[in-house]
Amino acid sequence: MLIGLKAVAEDPQTGEARPTHAGLLMFGYDPQLYLPQSEVVCIKYADTQGIRTYIDRKNFVGTMPELIDKASSFLRQYIRVGATIRGFYREDEPEYPYEALREAVVNAVIHRDYARSGETVRVFLYSDRVEIRSPGALLPGVSLNDLVALRVTSVPRNPVLAGLLRDLPGYMERIGSGIRFMLREMEALGLPPPEFSEHFDFVVTFRNGGKGMEPEGLNERQLKALEMVRVAGSISTSEYCVATGVSPSTGLRDLTELAAHGLLVARGKRRAKRFYLP
């Protein structure tokens, strides 16, 4: 069966069955042992340029479905969610459409050039955008203008991988319509359309239109506090002090400034006081 799926091929010299690259990436126990370039690197930065120390970094390994799921979970963790009250109902308003980002991750992993050793799929989260970078330019005969204008028939760079992943629910359900889906999802949230560019990499950029951007002048500790609250739901002064190594007076001052900016809301009194997203 694996030979029929092209996950295994017969060695022409020895006649032994050996896994193909596609087989390793889909079913291998440790694919990165043989294809180290297949890992996915995800980095969350605190600013718009990636100049400050990053907030979080993960180098994900595993099979192709595992890579997609891990990178998607990383994105979901850091997508900020606001809310609007309409009538008696609360409507969540995410910073980005999660499914569109996941679609871009699937495309990056499945269509990358695996012959380029030492280069990985990279997912960069800045305060104003998400960039998903896939090693390898577009295939010959495919122009960026035609791709953006939806005039291109879907031709996978790695057809065996695409065929294997297509048979798994939840990964390649929008064959040939992924870009159209990303455009539609961004438009539905009132966000700018995703941007596509290529040089040595193919890059998809999602911009949040200014949603959730912090004011200038916050220090690294305060940016970390905002991320901690987004992940945990709330933070106390003592928890903040432990995480940042500052004194109680400095910790309380940092969190109070965030509340003054409208970025956090304080609830409770004295030692029971905790800070939440507004």
PyMOL commands that set and color helices and strands:
alter all, ss='L'
color gray80, all
select helices_A, chain A and resi 21-27+31-34+36-38+64-78+98-111+144-148+159-166+178-188+220-232+237-244+248-260+270-272
alter helices_A, ss='H'
color red, helices_A
select strands_A, chain A and resi 8-10+17-19+40-44+56-60+81-86+89-94+121-125+129-135+195-198+201-207+234-236+265-267+274-276
alter strands_A, ss='S'
color yellow, strands_A
deselect
rebuild
show_as cartoon
